[in-house]
Amino acid sequence: MKPEIKLHDKTFVPFIPYEKIIAAIDQVAEKLNADYKDSEVPPVLLCILNGSIMFTGELMKRLDFNCELISMKVSSYDGTESTGKIRQVMGLTGSLKGKRVIIVEDIVDTGNTIDSLVSIARGEGATDVKVCSMLLKPDVYKKNIPIDYVAMRIPNDFIVGFGLDYNDLGRNYKDIYVLKQ
């Protein structure tokens, strides 16, 4: 793990090492495997781009049940701040009609994005919608939508790495870094 990384005008320091991320993903996969082991209809993993690519990839390798993969891209951040407005950048890459959907997100903070994604999935005809997030910021989560599967709970800090970015940089780091104060 690098002692610090510089992205644009900000410096980030180590926060969560790769090994801890992988251990948390293992635990989430165990719960999903238990819940979907007898599923006759393969659920759809809805990968929310770009942030959850790494999480979805690692998670899928650990799943013992058949599943489909569909993606879409939404955006709500400008720099280090959430705009509060969800913008659909790329629509669904497949149909959710009549399918059980597991939304796979990198991080849930206020819940505005999850609220929109659940509405979109239901509007597209999903019969069941669950939420799986690598990270949850419980101190700022403001919605009543259950986050069914959470790998790790973290404080309300700005982080990068393992798929998370600051103005499009930092996603490629295998560890997670936090903004240096």
N, CA, C and O of each residue as an XYZ file, in Angstrom:
724
protein
N       0.849     -1.178      0.000
C       0.000      0.000      0.000
C       0.890      1.234      0.000
O       1.779      1.371      0.840
N       0.644      2.129     -0.947
C       1.438      3.352     -1.003
C       1.136      4.231      0.220
O       0.001      4.249      0.696
N       2.139      4.960      0.734
C       1.903      5.793      1.918
C       0.913      6.936      1.645
O       0.199      7.371      2.549
N       0.874      7.414      0.405
C      -0.137      8.389     -0.011
C      -0.152      8.451     -1.528
O       0.813      8.091     -2.202
N      -1.295      8.924     -2.048
C      -1.420      9.106     -3.493
C      -1.964     10.507     -3.754
O      -2.739     11.044     -2.962
N      -1.547     11.088     -4.871
C      -2.025     12.416     -5.250
C      -2.884     12.279     -6.505
O      -2.450     11.726     -7.515
N      -4.101     12.791     -6.420
C      -5.028     12.792     -7.542
C      -5.479     14.231     -7.760
O      -6.068     14.851     -6.875
N      -5.197     14.744     -8.937
C      -5.485     16.151     -9.231
C      -4.873     17.029     -8.143
O      -3.654     17.038     -7.973
N      -5.699     17.764     -7.407
C      -5.224     18.706     -6.393
C      -5.321     18.177     -4.963
O      -5.117     18.930     -4.010
N      -5.635     16.873     -4.804
C      -5.876     16.311     -3.468
C      -4.911     15.158     -3.180
O      -4.451     14.458     -4.082
N      -4.625     14.993     -1.885
C      -3.772     13.897     -1.432
C      -4.622     12.948     -0.586
O      -5.439     13.379      0.227
N      -4.411     11.655     -0.796
C      -5.149     10.615     -0.088
C      -4.164      9.695      0.617
O      -3.071      9.432      0.115
N      -4.569      9.206      1.799
C      -3.716      8.328      2.597
C      -4.416      6.975      2.784
O      -5.633      6.888      2.625
N      -3.654      5.910      3.121
C      -4.247      4.575      3.260
C      -5.416      4.543      4.250
O      -5.390      5.196      5.293
N      -6.441      3.763      3.889
C      -7.625      3.643      4.732
C      -8.043      2.186      4.925
O      -8.135      1.715      6.059
N      -8.298      1.466      3.824
C      -8.687      0.051      3.922
C      -7.799     -0.762      2.981
O      -7.837     -0.565      1.766
N      -6.994     -1.679      3.542
C      -6.127     -2.502      2.691
C      -6.927     -3.528      1.884
O      -8.005     -3.964      2.287
N      -6.370     -3.890      0.753
C      -6.988     -4.846     -0.178
C      -7.436     -6.127      0.525
O      -8.530     -6.627      0.261
N      -6.606     -6.658      1.409
C      -6.931     -7.917      2.084
C      -8.222     -7.802      2.896
O      -9.016     -8.742      2.944
N      -8.425     -6.664      3.526
C      -9.647     -6.443      4.312
C     -10.866     -6.300      3.383
O     -11.958     -6.763      3.714
N     -10.677     -5.669      2.240
C     -11.758     -5.528      1.253
C     -12.179     -6.914      0.776
O     -13.369     -7.228      0.730
N     -11.202     -7.736      0.424
C     -11.490     -9.087     -0.086
C     -12.180     -9.935      0.980
O     -13.108    -10.678      0.661
N     -11.752     -9.843      2.225
C     -12.400    -10.599      3.310
C     -13.865    -10.181      3.454
O     -14.735    -11.021      3.685
N     -14.131     -8.886      3.316
C     -15.512     -8.389      3.415
C     -16.351     -8.866      2.225
O     -17.528     -9.191      2.384
N     -15.751     -8.906      1.044
C     -16.461     -9.403     -0.144
C     -16.770    -10.891      0.023
O     -17.846    -11.349     -0.360
N     -15.827    -11.643      0.592
C     -16.068    -13.070      0.865
C     -17.316    -13.250      1.729
O     -18.137    -14.127      1.461
N     -17.459    -12.419      2.763
C     -18.611    -12.532      3.666
C     -19.922    -12.189      2.958
O     -20.931    -12.862      3.168
N     -19.916    -11.158      2.130
C     -21.126    -10.792      1.375
C     -21.493    -11.922      0.418
O     -22.667    -12.271      0.290
N     -20.504    -12.486     -0.246
C     -20.761    -13.585     -1.188
C     -21.381    -14.786     -0.462
O     -22.278    -15.435     -1.000
N     -20.910    -15.086      0.752
C     -21.489    -16.188      1.538
C     -22.981    -15.954      1.784
O     -23.784    -16.878      1.653
N     -23.352    -14.728      2.137
C     -24.761    -14.397      2.387
C     -25.585    -14.514      1.112
O     -26.687    -15.062      1.127
N     -25.051    -14.001      0.013
C     -25.756    -14.112     -1.268
C     -25.907    -15.574     -1.677
O     -26.977    -15.985     -2.127
N     -24.851    -16.355     -1.524
C     -24.911    -17.776     -1.869
C     -25.976    -18.494     -1.043
O     -26.704    -19.338     -1.565
N     -26.066    -18.164      0.227
C     -27.083    -18.784      1.088
C     -28.490    -18.386      0.641
O     -29.394    -19.221      0.619
N     -28.672    -17.122      0.289
C     -29.997    -16.621     -0.082
C     -30.449    -17.060     -1.480
O     -31.648    -17.191     -1.723
N     -29.523    -17.285     -2.381
C     -29.891    -17.581     -3.771
C     -29.542    -19.002     -4.222
O     -29.679    -19.323     -5.403
N     -29.092    -19.857     -3.297
C     -28.640    -21.203     -3.679
C     -29.733    -22.048     -4.324
O     -29.446    -22.872     -5.192
N     -30.966    -21.854     -3.913
C     -32.067    -22.656     -4.463
C     -32.898    -21.887     -5.484
O     -34.008    -22.300     -5.821
N     -32.376    -20.793     -5.968
C     -33.108    -19.959     -6.916
C     -33.227    -20.672     -8.269
O     -32.226    -20.979     -8.917
N     -34.464    -20.925     -8.674
C     -34.683    -21.581     -9.964
C     -34.498    -20.609    -11.119
O     -34.094    -21.003    -12.213
N     -34.794    -19.338    -10.869
C     -34.611    -18.313    -11.892
C     -33.359    -17.515    -11.539
O     -33.297    -16.898    -10.476
N     -32.361    -17.524    -12.426
C     -31.123    -16.796    -12.121
C     -31.396    -15.306    -11.923
O     -32.026    -14.679    -12.774
N     -30.928    -14.727    -10.804
C     -31.100    -13.294    -10.606
C     -30.161    -12.503    -11.522
O     -29.223    -13.050    -12.101
N     -30.436    -11.218    -11.634
C     -29.609    -10.303    -12.400
C     -28.777     -9.475    -11.435
O     -29.314     -8.870    -10.508
N     -27.465     -9.447    -11.652
C     -26.614     -8.498    -10.939
C     -26.612     -7.232    -11.783
O     -26.192     -7.259    -12.939
N     -27.073     -6.136    -11.222
C     -27.094     -4.856    -11.924
C     -25.888     -4.048    -11.453
O     -25.912     -3.422    -10.394
N     -24.839     -4.079    -12.260
C     -23.569     -3.412    -11.949
C     -23.703     -1.920    -12.281
O     -23.973     -1.550    -13.423
N     -23.510     -1.081    -11.275
C     -23.616      0.361    -11.474
C     -22.226      0.914    -11.789
O     -21.341      0.965    -10.935
N     -22.070      1.324    -13.038
C     -20.786      1.805    -13.554
C     -20.530      3.244    -13.122
O     -21.473      3.989    -12.855
N     -19.297      3.627    -13.054
C     -18.096      2.837    -13.231
C     -17.623      2.279    -11.886
O     -16.831      1.338    -11.839
N     -18.108      2.857    -10.819
C     -17.579      2.577     -9.490
C     -17.619      1.143     -9.033
O     -16.707      0.693     -8.339
N     -18.661      0.406     -9.406
C     -18.776     -0.943     -8.842
C     -18.182     -2.035     -9.731
O     -18.405     -3.218     -9.473
N     -17.446     -1.672    -10.750
C     -16.843     -2.689    -11.637
C     -15.964     -3.663    -10.843
O     -16.116     -4.878    -10.968
N     -15.059     -3.137    -10.037
C     -14.125     -4.016     -9.312
C     -14.865     -4.868     -8.279
O     -14.596     -6.062     -8.145
N     -15.797     -4.249     -7.551
C     -16.582     -4.977     -6.559
C     -17.416     -6.064     -7.231
O     -17.449     -7.200     -6.758
N     -18.083     -5.727     -8.321
C     -18.913     -6.711     -9.025
C     -18.067     -7.868     -9.536
O     -18.461     -9.028     -9.418
N     -16.909     -7.559    -10.102
C     -16.028     -8.603    -10.618
C     -15.565     -9.561     -9.535
O     -15.600    -10.777     -9.721
N     -15.136     -9.022     -8.412
C     -14.685     -9.869     -7.295
C     -15.854    -10.666     -6.711
O     -15.704    -11.840     -6.371
N     -17.004    -10.026     -6.598
C     -18.184    -10.684     -6.046
C     -18.623    -11.852     -6.935
O     -18.892    -12.947     -6.441
N     -18.692    -11.613     -8.236
C     -19.151    -12.658     -9.167
C     -18.291    -13.914     -9.098
O     -18.810    -15.023     -9.223
N     -16.978    -13.756     -8.900
C     -16.077    -14.904     -8.827
C     -16.399    -15.822     -7.659
O     -16.000    -16.987     -7.649
N     -17.122    -15.296     -6.676
C     -17.404    -16.031     -5.449
C     -18.832    -16.573     -5.388
O     -19.189    -17.253     -4.426
N     -19.642    -16.286     -6.387
C     -21.037    -16.723     -6.365
C     -21.175    -18.139     -6.906
O     -20.605    -18.483     -7.941
N     -21.946    -18.957     -6.183
C     -22.139    -20.362     -6.548
C     -23.412    -20.599     -7.349
O     -23.698    -21.739     -7.715
N     -24.172    -19.565     -7.626
C     -25.435    -19.703     -8.346
C     -25.332    -19.022     -9.713
O     -24.503    -18.135     -9.914
N     -26.173    -19.445    -10.636
C     -26.208    -18.807    -11.945
C     -26.786    -17.404    -11.810
O     -27.714    -17.178    -11.034
N     -26.235    -16.474    -12.565
C     -26.750    -15.114    -12.561
C     -26.456    -14.441    -13.886
O     -25.536    -14.824    -14.608
N     -27.258    -13.428    -14.191
C     -27.022    -12.599    -15.363
C     -26.308    -11.340    -14.906
O     -26.316    -11.005    -13.722
N     -25.693    -10.647    -15.848
C     -25.042     -9.374    -15.547
C     -25.570     -8.316    -16.499
O     -25.483     -8.458    -17.719
N     -26.114     -7.261    -15.927
C     -26.573     -6.099    -16.687
C     -25.925     -4.888    -16.035
O     -25.710     -4.869    -14.823
N     -25.615     -3.875    -16.841
C     -24.978     -2.676    -16.312
C     -25.780     -1.436    -16.665
O     -26.603     -1.444    -17.580
N     -25.525     -0.381    -15.925
C     -25.990      0.962    -16.266
C     -25.068      1.947    -15.567
O     -24.368      1.591    -14.618
N     -25.071      3.175    -16.037
C     -24.190      4.179    -15.442
C     -25.006      5.386    -15.019
O     -25.785      5.941    -15.794
N     -24.804      5.778    -13.764
C     -25.429      6.988    -13.234
C     -24.342      7.841    -12.590
O     -23.256      7.353    -12.277
N     -24.648      9.115    -12.398
C     -23.674     10.014    -11.792
C     -24.394     10.996    -10.881
O     -25.485     11.475    -11.189
N     -23.754     11.284     -9.746
C     -24.319     12.280     -8.833
C     -23.230     13.146     -8.196
O     -23.536     14.050     -7.419
N     -21.959     12.874     -8.520
C     -20.868     13.605     -7.869
C     -20.240     14.640     -8.788
O     -20.161     14.453    -10.002
N     -19.799     15.726     -8.187
C     -18.994     16.735     -8.852
C     -17.821     16.980     -7.910
O     -17.982     17.614     -6.867
N     -16.657     16.487     -8.269
C     -15.501     16.586     -7.370
C     -15.696     15.685     -6.168
O     -15.905     14.481     -6.320
N     -15.628     16.259     -4.966
C     -15.775     15.468     -3.739
C     -17.174     15.589     -3.144
O     -17.440     15.029     -2.081
N     -18.066     16.307     -3.809
C     -19.408     16.559     -3.272
C     -20.489     15.920     -4.123
O     -20.418     15.932     -5.352
N     -21.493     15.361     -3.455
C     -22.672     14.860     -4.158
C     -23.527     16.055     -4.551
O     -23.736     16.969     -3.753
N     -24.014     16.044     -5.773
C     -24.863     17.142     -6.246
C     -26.289     16.987     -5.745
O     -27.065     17.943     -5.759
N     -26.638     15.769     -5.295
C     -28.013     15.507     -4.879
C     -28.915     15.181     -6.053
O     -30.069     14.798     -5.863
N     -28.400     15.330     -7.264
C     -29.178     15.033     -8.467
C     -28.568     13.817     -9.166
O     -27.359     13.755     -9.390
N     -29.417     12.862     -9.502
C     -28.951     11.642    -10.156
C     -29.135     11.791    -11.661
O     -30.225     12.110    -12.138
N     -28.072     11.561    -12.389
C     -28.089     11.676    -13.839
C     -27.805     10.298    -14.433
O     -26.804      9.668    -14.092
N     -28.685      9.830    -15.319
C     -28.463      8.546    -15.974
C     -27.567      8.806    -17.180
O     -27.981      9.440    -18.150
N     -26.330      8.307    -17.106
C     -25.333      8.539    -18.137
C     -25.431      7.478    -19.241
O     -25.221      7.776    -20.416
N     -25.751      6.238    -18.852
C     -25.910      5.132    -19.797
C     -27.057      4.265    -19.296
O     -27.083      3.880    -18.127
N     -27.985      3.963    -20.160
C     -29.134      3.157    -19.782
C     -28.776      1.698    -19.558
O     -27.623      1.293    -19.707
N     -29.773      0.926    -19.203
C     -29.598     -0.506    -18.950
C     -29.096     -1.230    -20.187
O     -29.517     -0.930    -21.305
N     -28.196     -2.181    -19.986
C     -27.655     -2.960    -21.100
C     -28.481     -4.215    -21.369
O     -28.104     -5.031    -22.211
N     -29.594     -4.380    -20.671
C     -30.477     -5.533    -20.862
C     -31.802     -5.284    -20.167
O     -31.992     -4.259    -19.512
N     -32.701     -6.218    -20.314
C     -34.039     -6.080    -19.741
C     -34.109     -6.625    -18.309
O     -33.509     -7.651    -17.988
N     -34.848     -5.918    -17.470
C     -35.082     -6.365    -16.094
C     -36.493     -6.924    -15.928
O     -36.860     -7.370    -14.841
N     -37.269     -6.903    -16.978
C     -38.675     -7.306    -16.910
C     -38.817     -8.745    -16.432
O     -38.259     -9.669    -17.026
N     -39.575     -8.923    -15.345
C     -39.844    -10.238    -14.798
C     -38.667    -10.880    -14.075
O     -38.689    -12.079    -13.796
N     -37.641    -10.092    -13.771
C     -36.428    -10.668    -13.158
C     -36.219    -10.189    -11.730
O     -36.653     -9.105    -11.341
N     -35.539    -11.037    -10.962
C     -35.085    -10.662     -9.619
C     -33.764     -9.938     -9.795
O     -32.856    -10.444    -10.455
N     -33.652     -8.757     -9.209
C     -32.491     -7.900     -9.434
C     -31.740     -7.649     -8.133
O     -32.334     -7.368     -7.092
N     -30.417     -7.760     -8.221
C     -29.534     -7.380     -7.117
C     -28.715     -6.192     -7.621
O     -27.817     -6.355     -8.447
N     -29.030     -5.003     -7.119
C     -28.267     -3.810     -7.503
C     -26.922     -3.883     -6.797
O     -26.870     -4.005     -5.573
N     -25.827     -3.809     -7.563
C     -24.480     -3.896     -6.993
C     -23.826     -2.518     -7.091
O     -23.477     -2.052     -8.175
N     -23.670     -1.879     -5.924
C     -23.125     -0.527     -5.834
C     -21.780     -0.546     -5.125
O     -21.507     -1.426     -4.309
N     -20.945      0.435     -5.445
C     -19.664      0.562     -4.758
C     -19.847      1.173     -3.372
O     -19.235      0.725     -2.403
N     -20.704      2.210     -3.286
C     -20.861      2.917     -2.019
C     -22.249      3.532     -1.927
O     -22.785      4.037     -2.914
N     -22.818      3.484     -0.740
C     -24.092      4.145     -0.472
C     -23.845      5.169      0.626
O     -23.413      4.829      1.727
N     -24.129      6.439      0.302
C     -24.028      7.467      1.342
C     -25.421      7.997      1.660
O     -26.098      7.398      2.495
N     -25.889      9.076      1.050
C     -27.203      9.631      1.402
C     -28.348      8.705      1.015
O     -29.404      8.717      1.647
N     -28.138      7.903     -0.023
C     -29.181      6.995     -0.482
C     -29.956      7.511     -1.682
O     -30.825      6.808     -2.200
N     -29.663      8.722     -2.135
C     -30.381      9.281     -3.287
C     -30.217      8.421     -4.536
O     -31.181      8.184     -5.265
N     -28.997      7.956     -4.777
C     -28.757      7.126     -5.960
C     -29.499      5.800     -5.841
O     -30.132      5.358     -6.799
N     -29.427      5.167     -4.681
C     -30.120      3.885     -4.475
C     -31.617      4.059     -4.659
O     -32.266      3.211     -5.273
N     -32.173      5.137     -4.140
C     -33.594      5.430     -4.301
C     -33.955      5.469     -5.787
O     -34.941      4.862     -6.205
N     -33.161      6.175     -6.574
C     -33.397      6.263     -8.018
C     -33.240      4.908     -8.695
O     -34.057      4.531     -9.535
N     -32.185      4.173     -8.326
C     -31.927      2.878     -8.965
C     -33.034      1.874     -8.677
O     -33.442      1.133     -9.572
N     -33.525      1.837     -7.446
C     -34.628      0.932     -7.100
C     -35.869      1.313     -7.889
O     -36.574      0.436     -8.389
N     -36.147      2.601     -8.010
C     -37.298      3.062     -8.806
C     -37.156      2.667    -10.270
O     -38.117      2.221    -10.897
N     -35.959      2.833    -10.809
C     -35.715      2.452    -12.206
C     -35.947      0.953    -12.386
O     -36.642      0.542    -13.315
N     -35.372      0.137    -11.505
C     -35.512     -1.328    -11.615
C     -36.982     -1.746    -11.543
O     -37.443     -2.564    -12.339
N     -37.701     -1.182    -10.592
C     -39.131     -1.513    -10.472
C     -39.902     -1.031    -11.695
O     -40.780     -1.730    -12.201
N     -39.570      0.159    -12.160
C     -40.213      0.718    -13.352
C     -39.949     -0.101    -14.600
O     -40.754     -0.105    -15.531
N     -38.822     -0.794    -14.619
C     -38.470     -1.655    -15.761
C     -39.045     -3.059    -15.618
O     -38.790     -3.926    -16.455
N     -39.826     -3.285    -14.551
C     -40.531     -4.555    -14.406
C     -39.849     -5.615    -13.573
O     -40.235     -6.782    -13.640
N     -38.846     -5.250    -12.788
C     -38.199     -6.231    -11.900
C     -39.229     -6.742    -10.889
O     -40.019     -5.968    -10.348
N     -39.208     -8.055    -10.643
C     -40.166     -8.637     -9.696
C     -39.692     -8.510     -8.250
O     -40.500     -8.544     -7.323
N     -38.379     -8.365     -8.061
C     -37.792     -8.254     -6.728
C     -36.514     -7.445     -6.875
O     -35.757     -7.643     -7.825
N     -36.271     -6.543     -5.949
C     -35.064     -5.720     -6.009
C     -34.374     -5.744     -4.648
O     -34.973     -5.395     -3.631
N     -33.115     -6.159     -4.644
C     -32.274     -6.142     -3.453
C     -31.094     -5.215     -3.736
O     -30.761     -4.954     -4.892
N     -30.466     -4.720     -2.669
C     -29.323     -3.823     -2.805
C     -28.116     -4.452     -2.128
O     -28.189     -4.894     -0.982
N     -27.000     -4.485     -2.858
C     -25.731     -5.002     -2.353
C     -24.687     -3.912     -2.551
O     -24.432     -3.489     -3.679
N     -24.083     -3.455     -1.453
C     -23.095     -2.391     -1.549
C     -21.792     -2.794     -0.872
O     -21.791     -3.390      0.205
N     -20.693     -2.461     -1.520
C     -19.395     -2.726     -0.922
C     -19.236     -1.881      0.349
O     -18.745     -2.368      1.367
N     -19.659     -0.607      0.278
C     -19.497      0.302      1.400
C     -20.811      1.016      1.713
O     -21.597      1.318      0.815
N     -21.032      1.278      2.991
C     -22.195      2.040      3.441
C     -21.724      3.074      4.455
O     -20.948      2.768      5.361
N     -22.206      4.308      4.286
C     -21.943      5.382      5.251
C     -23.216      5.569      6.080
O     -24.047      6.412      5.742
N     -23.381      4.798      7.159
C     -24.634      4.840      7.923
C     -24.935      6.194      8.560
O     -26.099      6.512      8.803
N     -23.916      6.989      8.831
C     -24.135      8.292      9.472
C     -24.877      9.281      8.577
O     -25.487     10.228      9.074
N     -24.828      9.067      7.253
C     -25.487     10.011      6.340
C     -26.599      9.374      5.516
O     -27.253     10.059      4.729
N     -26.824      8.065      5.687
C     -27.878      7.391      4.925
C     -29.236      7.871      5.404
O     -29.556      7.778      6.589
N     -30.043      8.392      4.466
C     -31.295      9.043      4.839
C     -32.552      8.370      4.285
O     -33.643      8.914      4.454
N     -32.448      7.245      3.650
C     -33.598      6.607      3.011
C     -34.076      5.409      3.823
O     -33.375      4.919      4.708
N     -35.273      4.953      3.508
C     -35.846      3.781      4.179
C     -35.650      2.499      3.385
O     -36.131      1.441      3.792
N     -34.961      2.577      2.274
C     -34.711      1.397      1.446
C     -33.659      0.538      2.154
O     -32.572      1.020      2.475
N     -33.986     -0.735      2.396
C     -32.979     -1.578      3.057
C     -31.767     -1.832      2.154
O     -31.908     -2.073      0.955
N     -30.596     -1.774      2.746
C     -29.369     -2.171      2.050
C     -29.154     -3.609      2.503
O     -28.637     -3.859      3.592
N     -29.556     -4.542      1.662
C     -29.659     -5.952      2.044
C     -28.317     -6.620      2.305
O     -28.210     -7.489      3.171
N     -27.304     -6.219      1.566
C     -25.977     -6.832      1.693
C     -24.940     -5.704      1.739
O     -24.829     -4.916      0.800
N     -24.188     -5.636      2.834
C     -23.173     -4.589      3.004
C     -21.854     -5.253      3.381
O     -21.778     -6.005      4.353
N     -20.816     -4.964      2.599
C     -19.502     -5.519      2.910
C     -18.871     -4.797      4.102
O     -18.370     -5.443      5.023
N     -18.895     -3.450      4.090
C     -18.276     -2.674      5.173
C     -19.039     -1.380      5.430
O     -19.570     -0.762      4.508
N     -19.085     -0.987      6.684
C     -19.635      0.305      7.084
C     -18.454      1.222      7.392
O     -17.499      0.831      8.063
N     -18.544      2.454      6.886
C     -17.430      3.398      7.056
C     -17.973      4.763      7.485
O     -19.161      5.039      7.318
N     -17.098      5.626      8.043
C     -17.527      6.987      8.375
C     -17.744      7.815      7.102
O     -17.409      7.376      6.002
N     -18.296      8.991      7.263
C     -18.600      9.862      6.123
C     -17.354     10.627      5.672
O     -17.281     11.849      5.797
N     -16.387      9.891      5.151
C     -15.161     10.475      4.615
C     -15.129     10.271      3.110
O     -15.762      9.350      2.594
N     -14.393     11.127      2.400
C     -14.263     10.970      0.945
C     -13.124      9.997      0.662
O     -11.997     10.189      1.119
N     -13.434      8.953     -0.096
C     -12.460      7.888     -0.345
C     -12.308      7.612     -1.834
O     -13.177      7.950     -2.638
N     -11.184      6.991     -2.184
C     -10.907      6.569     -3.557
C     -10.246      5.196     -3.520
O      -9.786      4.733     -2.476
N     -10.211      4.563     -4.680
C      -9.568      3.262     -4.811
C     -10.598      2.158     -4.910
O     -11.755      2.347     -4.536
N     -10.187      1.015     -5.408
C     -11.035     -0.152     -5.600
C     -12.350      0.235     -6.295
O     -13.436     -0.161     -5.872
N     -12.217      1.012     -7.364
C     -13.370      1.402     -8.162
C     -13.865      2.807     -7.901
O     -14.522      3.399     -8.757
N     -13.561      3.352     -6.734
C     -14.032      4.702     -6.383
C     -13.041      5.748     -6.883
O     -11.831      5.524     -6.889
N     -13.578      6.902     -7.304
C     -12.706      7.891     -7.939
C     -12.863      9.288     -7.367
O     -13.805      9.584     -6.633
N     -11.917     10.128     -7.724
C     -12.007     11.569     -7.550
C     -11.808     12.166     -8.934
O     -10.705     12.124     -9.479
N     -12.858     12.714     -9.495
C     -12.831     13.278    -10.852
C     -12.138     12.335    -11.841
O     -11.225     12.729    -12.567
N     -12.594     11.094    -11.847
C     -12.180     10.046    -12.790
C     -10.806      9.432    -12.534
O     -10.365      8.601    -13.328
N     -10.122      9.799    -11.477
C      -8.831      9.178    -11.153
C      -8.930      8.419     -9.834
O      -9.714      8.772     -8.954
N      -8.118      7.367     -9.718
C      -8.002      6.624     -8.466
C      -8.732      5.295     -8.433
O      -8.533      4.514     -7.503
N      -9.568      5.015     -9.417
C     -10.339      3.764     -9.423
C      -9.441      2.529     -9.455
O      -9.815      1.480     -8.930
N      -8.275      2.639    -10.058
C      -7.411      1.495    -10.316
C      -6.652      0.976     -9.097
O      -6.090     -0.117     -9.158
N      -6.618      1.713     -8.005
C      -5.874      1.249     -6.827
C      -6.611      0.104     -6.152
O      -7.829      0.158     -5.986
N      -5.870     -0.940     -5.760
C      -6.514     -2.102     -5.138
C      -6.889     -1.840     -3.685
O      -7.771     -2.507     -3.145
N      -6.233     -0.883     -3.053
C      -6.555     -0.492     -1.686
C      -7.474      0.730     -1.735
O      -7.612      1.370     -2.776
N      -8.096      1.043     -0.604
C      -8.933      2.234     -0.514
C      -8.187      3.284      0.314
O      -7.623      2.990      1.368
N      -8.206      4.517     -0.198
C      -7.531      5.648      0.432
C      -8.559      6.702      0.837
O      -9.619      6.820      0.222
N      -8.231      7.462      1.877
C      -9.120      8.507      2.377
C      -8.434      9.862      2.170
O      -7.210      9.974      2.224
N      -9.252     10.875      1.933
C      -8.740     12.235      1.735
C      -7.935     12.671      2.960
O      -8.412     12.587      4.092
N      -6.708     13.138      2.718
C      -5.836     13.582      3.803
C      -6.353     14.911      4.331
O      -6.635     15.836      3.570
N      -6.472     14.984      5.661
C      -6.992     16.220      6.293
C      -5.888     17.191      6.577
O      -6.140     18.275      7.103
